[in-house]
Amino acid sequence: MKLKNRIKSIAIGSFDGVHLAHQALIKQVEAVVIIEKNQATITHGYKRFEFIKKPCFFYHFEQVKSLLAKDFIERLKQDFPKLEKIVVGYDFAFGYKKEGDVTMLKRLFEKEVVVVSEQKYKGISIHSCTIREAILNGNISMANSLLNRNYKICGTVIKGQGLGKKELVPTINLNVQNYILPKEGVYATKTLIDNFWLDSISFLGHRVTTDGSFAVETHILNRDIGEVLEDIEIEFIDFIRPNQKFNSLSALKKQIYLDIDMAKEIID
């Protein structure tokens, strides 16, 4: 028997971030229907599985955006024939040009509809856009609080300048696609290598003291890990300082060691 044929309760949404407000929906159901717009930049694609830990079914937005509200509900009934309960957020909208709201959902779906009210953290309304803004502003501690976990990105290891290992500290350089990146600066982080989360310090931004190119690079604290070839992940713990230009490599190196000391204090 297909899994869809057994499911009796679903939550519906985009679930970019799978943040605290999303979790308030997810905990009430057996499965999750994700409306995928290919615009998720906090926790995109199938990375959501890592945090939802329940069956997920993707409806691509381009394939359902032209459905009238009533037709969308009929689609759900066909896909989940035993469906008895739908859980959505208070601002849920659906159907062609968002014609449907929670009131219409209750009318079209004859069974149970649970509408989760606005969720707040210390008076701040929890939304993906709020988290994106916090990340862009370097307010990592706030973003992590709203996510209920450390924000992280994934990237492919690429060749860097080679300057770090020779003149500064060795770093792993990354090519990161599709994730929203924090504002330029230095961060206390953890880096996943060979299935181990290692204490690290990471820089994102233009190398204004050297070649001016944009970089995402991480330095592993307290150990030499050698050459890394696989894709890695970086978790952001807190912001240390903004990006800045130094008059010499020696001045930059001195600041890097101060940053490392700060990162160790934050992580400990």
C-alpha positions as CSV (number, residue, x, y, z in Angstrom):
1,M,0.0,0.0,0.0
2,K,1.4,3.4,-1.0
3,L,2.4,5.7,1.8
4,K,0.1,8.4,0.6
5,N,-2.8,6.1,0.9
6,R,-2.2,5.7,4.6
7,I,-1.6,9.3,5.6
8,K,-4.4,11.0,7.6
9,S,-2.8,14.4,8.5
10,I,-0.6,16.8,6.6
11,A,0.9,20.3,7.1
12,I,1.2,22.5,4.0
13,G,3.7,25.3,3.3
14,S,7.0,26.2,1.7
15,F,9.0,25.4,4.9
16,D,12.1,27.3,3.9
17,G,14.2,27.2,7.1
18,V,12.0,24.7,8.9
19,H,12.0,27.2,11.7
20,L,10.2,27.4,15.1
21,A,6.9,28.4,13.5
22,H,7.1,25.7,10.9
23,Q,7.9,23.2,13.6
24,A,4.6,24.2,15.4
25,L,2.8,22.9,12.3
26,I,4.9,19.8,11.7
27,K,4.6,18.4,15.1
28,Q,0.9,18.0,14.7
29,V,0.9,15.8,11.6
30,E,2.1,12.6,10.0
31,A,3.5,14.1,6.8
32,V,4.4,17.4,5.2
33,V,3.4,18.9,1.8
34,I,6.1,21.3,0.6
35,I,5.2,23.9,-2.1
36,E,8.5,24.2,-3.8
37,K,9.3,27.4,-5.6
38,N,13.0,26.8,-6.0
39,Q,13.5,30.0,-4.0
40,A,14.4,28.4,-0.7
41,T,17.7,29.9,0.5
42,I,17.8,29.0,4.1
43,T,17.2,25.2,4.0
44,H,16.5,24.3,0.4
45,G,15.6,21.3,-1.6
46,Y,15.8,17.9,0.1
47,K,18.0,19.4,2.9
48,R,14.6,19.9,4.6
49,F,14.4,16.2,5.3
50,E,17.2,16.6,7.8
51,F,15.0,18.7,10.0
52,I,11.5,17.5,9.3
53,K,12.1,13.8,9.9
54,K,8.7,12.9,8.6
55,P,7.5,11.9,5.1
56,C,7.7,15.0,2.7
57,F,5.9,15.4,-0.5
58,F,6.9,18.1,-2.9
59,Y,4.4,20.0,-5.1
60,H,6.3,22.2,-7.5
61,F,4.8,25.7,-7.5
62,E,4.8,25.9,-11.3
63,Q,2.7,22.8,-11.5
64,V,0.0,23.9,-9.0
65,K,0.0,27.8,-9.3
66,S,-2.8,27.7,-12.0
67,L,-5.1,25.5,-9.9
68,L,-8.2,27.2,-8.5
69,A,-8.5,26.9,-4.7
70,K,-11.1,24.2,-5.0
71,D,-9.1,22.2,-7.5
72,F,-6.0,22.4,-5.2
73,I,-8.0,20.8,-2.4
74,E,-9.3,18.2,-4.8
75,R,-5.8,17.4,-5.7
76,L,-4.9,16.9,-2.1
77,K,-7.9,14.6,-1.6
78,Q,-6.9,12.5,-4.6
79,D,-3.3,12.2,-3.5
80,F,-4.2,11.5,0.1
81,P,-7.4,9.5,0.0
82,K,-7.6,9.0,3.8
83,L,-6.8,12.6,4.6
84,E,-8.7,13.8,7.7
85,K,-6.7,16.8,8.9
86,I,-4.8,19.7,7.4
87,V,-2.6,22.0,9.4
88,V,-1.6,25.4,8.1
89,G,-0.3,28.7,9.4
90,Y,-2.6,31.7,10.0
91,D,-1.3,33.5,6.9
92,F,-1.7,30.5,4.5
93,A,-2.8,31.3,1.0
94,F,-3.4,28.9,-1.9
95,G,-5.0,28.5,-5.3
96,Y,-4.7,30.7,-8.4
97,K,-3.4,34.2,-7.5
98,K,-3.7,33.2,-3.8
99,E,-7.5,33.3,-4.0
100,G,-7.8,30.9,-1.0
101,D,-7.2,31.7,2.6
102,V,-7.8,29.8,5.8
103,T,-11.5,30.6,5.8
104,M,-11.9,29.2,2.3
105,L,-9.8,26.1,3.3
106,K,-12.2,25.3,6.1
107,R,-15.1,25.6,3.7
108,L,-13.6,23.5,1.0
109,F,-12.1,20.8,3.2
110,E,-15.0,19.3,5.1
111,K,-12.9,17.6,7.7
112,E,-10.5,19.0,10.3
113,V,-8.5,22.2,9.6
114,V,-6.1,23.4,12.2
115,V,-4.8,27.0,11.9
116,V,-1.6,27.7,13.9
117,S,-1.6,31.2,15.2
118,E,1.3,33.7,14.8
119,Q,4.5,32.3,16.5
120,K,6.8,34.7,18.3
121,Y,10.2,34.5,19.9
122,K,10.8,37.3,22.5
123,G,8.2,39.4,20.8
124,I,9.6,38.8,17.3
125,S,7.2,37.3,14.8
126,I,8.9,34.2,13.3
127,H,9.0,34.2,9.5
128,S,11.5,33.0,6.9
129,C,11.9,36.6,5.7
130,T,12.8,37.7,9.2
131,I,15.5,35.0,9.4
132,R,16.9,35.9,6.0
133,E,17.2,39.6,7.1
134,A,18.9,38.5,10.3
135,I,21.4,36.4,8.3
136,L,22.1,39.2,5.8
137,N,22.7,41.6,8.7
138,G,25.1,39.2,10.4
139,N,22.7,38.7,13.3
140,I,23.5,35.0,13.5
141,S,22.5,34.6,17.1
142,M,19.0,35.9,16.3
143,A,18.7,33.7,13.2
144,N,19.8,30.6,15.1
145,S,17.2,31.3,17.9
146,L,14.4,31.6,15.3
147,L,15.6,28.5,13.5
148,N,16.1,26.6,16.8
149,R,19.5,25.4,15.5
150,N,22.7,26.9,14.0
151,Y,22.3,28.2,10.5
152,K,24.5,26.3,8.0
153,I,25.6,26.3,4.4
154,C,27.1,23.7,2.2
155,G,29.8,24.2,-0.4
156,T,32.2,22.5,-2.8
157,V,35.9,22.8,-1.9
158,I,37.9,24.9,-4.5
159,K,41.4,26.1,-4.9
160,G,42.2,29.3,-3.1
161,Q,45.0,31.9,-3.4
162,G,47.4,29.7,-1.5
163,L,48.3,32.8,0.5
164,G,46.7,31.7,3.7
165,K,48.9,28.6,4.2
166,K,52.1,30.5,3.3
167,E,51.6,33.9,5.0
168,L,48.5,33.7,7.3
169,V,46.6,30.6,8.4
170,P,45.6,27.6,6.3
171,T,42.0,27.8,5.1
172,I,39.5,25.7,3.1
173,N,37.9,27.7,0.3
174,L,34.4,27.0,-0.8
175,N,32.1,27.6,-3.7
176,V,28.6,28.1,-2.2
177,Q,25.5,28.1,-4.4
178,N,21.9,28.8,-3.6
179,Y,22.3,29.6,0.1
180,I,21.8,33.1,1.5
181,L,25.1,34.2,2.9
182,P,25.7,36.3,6.0
183,K,27.1,39.8,5.6
184,E,30.8,40.1,4.9
185,G,32.9,39.4,7.9
186,V,34.4,36.9,10.3
187,Y,32.4,34.3,12.2
188,A,32.8,31.7,14.9
189,T,31.7,28.5,13.2
190,K,31.9,24.7,13.2
191,T,32.9,22.9,10.0
192,L,31.8,19.3,9.1
193,I,34.6,17.2,7.7
194,D,34.5,13.4,7.4
195,N,31.4,13.4,9.5
196,F,33.0,15.3,12.4
197,W,32.0,18.8,13.4
198,L,35.2,20.7,14.1
199,D,35.7,24.1,15.8
200,S,36.5,26.7,13.2
201,I,36.6,30.4,12.2
202,S,35.2,31.4,8.8
203,F,35.5,34.5,6.6
204,L,33.0,35.5,4.0
205,G,33.5,38.5,1.7
206,H,35.9,40.3,-0.6
207,R,39.6,39.9,0.2
208,V,40.1,43.7,0.4
209,T,43.6,43.4,1.8
210,T,44.9,41.1,-1.0
211,D,43.3,40.4,-4.4
212,G,39.8,41.8,-3.8
213,S,38.0,38.7,-4.9
214,F,35.0,37.2,-3.1
215,A,35.7,34.2,-0.9
216,V,34.1,31.8,1.5
217,E,36.8,30.2,3.6
218,T,37.1,28.4,6.9
219,H,40.1,27.7,9.2
220,I,40.0,24.7,11.5
221,L,41.1,25.5,15.0
222,N,43.6,23.5,17.0
223,R,44.5,20.9,14.3
224,D,46.0,20.3,10.9
225,I,43.4,18.5,8.7
226,G,45.5,18.2,5.6
227,E,43.9,18.4,2.1
228,V,40.1,18.3,2.0
229,L,38.5,17.3,-1.3
230,E,34.9,16.5,-0.4
231,D,32.0,18.9,0.0
232,I,31.8,20.4,3.5
233,E,29.2,22.2,5.6
234,I,29.7,25.3,7.9
235,E,27.5,26.1,10.9
236,F,27.5,29.7,12.0
237,I,27.6,30.2,15.8
238,D,28.1,34.0,16.1
239,F,29.4,37.1,14.4
240,I,32.9,38.3,15.3
241,R,33.7,41.4,13.2
242,P,32.9,43.0,9.9
243,N,35.2,42.7,6.9
244,Q,38.0,45.3,6.9
245,K,41.1,46.3,4.9
246,F,44.5,46.1,6.5
247,N,47.7,48.0,5.5
248,S,49.8,44.9,5.5
249,L,49.7,41.1,5.7
250,S,51.4,41.2,9.1
251,A,48.6,43.5,10.4
252,L,46.0,41.1,8.9
253,K,47.7,38.1,10.5
254,K,47.8,39.7,13.9
255,Q,44.0,40.4,13.6
256,I,43.3,36.8,12.5
257,Y,45.0,35.5,15.7
258,L,42.8,37.8,17.7
259,D,39.8,36.6,15.8
260,I,40.8,33.0,16.5
261,D,41.0,33.7,20.3
262,M,37.5,35.3,20.1
263,A,36.1,32.3,18.2
264,K,37.5,29.9,20.8
265,E,35.8,31.9,23.6
266,I,32.5,31.9,21.8
267,I,32.6,28.2,20.9
268,D,33.6,27.2,24.4
